[in-house]
Amino acid sequence: MKLSKTQLRVLDSIQVGEKVTAQRIAERYNLSSSWASTLLKRLYDKSYLKRTGSGQKSRGIEFNYTK
């Protein structure tokens, strides 16, 4: 399971135990929220991150991701 440079950069930036959202990653790397969400979901799908729902947002559920 090879990761892209962006995925590696995002994964390396998340500290063990740190909870991040797509919005936080988007702000950290000047990405769109939708692209940050996609990156985090792909890392989750590849079992690099854990995911929990944190409540309702206007367009769906906001997820928290942790290492």
C-alpha positions in Angstrom: 0.0 0.0 0.0 2.0 2.9 -1.3 1.2 6.4 0.0 1.4 9.6 -2.0 3.7 12.3 -0.9 0.8 14.3 0.4 -0.6 11.4 2.3 2.8 10.8 3.9 3.1 14.5 4.8 -0.3 14.5 6.4 0.2 11.2 8.2 3.6 12.4 9.6 2.1 15.6 10.9 -0.5 13.9 13.0 0.9 13.1 16.5 0.0 9.9 18.2 -3.2 10.6 20.2 -3.9 13.9 18.4 -7.4 14.2 17.1 -7.7 16.0 13.8 -10.5 16.9 11.5 -10.5 17.5 7.7 -10.9 21.2 8.5 -7.8 21.2 10.7 -5.7 19.4 8.0 -7.1 21.7 5.3 -5.9 24.7 7.4 -2.6 23.2 8.2 -1.7 22.5 4.6 -3.8 25.1 2.7 -6.0 22.4 1.1 -9.7 22.4 0.4 -11.8 20.8 3.1 -13.1 18.2 0.6 -9.6 17.2 -0.5 -8.4 17.0 3.2 -11.4 14.8 3.9 -10.6 12.5 1.0 -6.9 12.2 2.2 -8.0 11.3 5.7 -10.6 8.8 4.6 -8.0 7.1 2.3 -5.5 6.9 5.3 -8.4 5.5 7.4 -9.3 2.9 4.6 -5.7 1.8 4.6 -5.7 1.4 8.4 -3.2 4.2 9.1 -5.8 6.1 11.1 -8.7 5.5 13.4 -12.0 7.4 12.9 -14.8 8.4 15.2 -17.9 10.5 14.4 -18.1 13.7 16.4 -21.6 14.9 15.6 -23.7 16.5 12.9 -22.4 19.2 10.6 -24.4 21.0 8.0 -23.4 18.6 5.3 -23.1 15.4 7.3 -21.1 13.9 10.1 -17.7 15.4 11.1 -15.1 12.8 11.8 -12.1 12.9 14.1 -9.1 10.9 13.1 -6.3 9.7 15.3 -3.1 7.6 14.9 
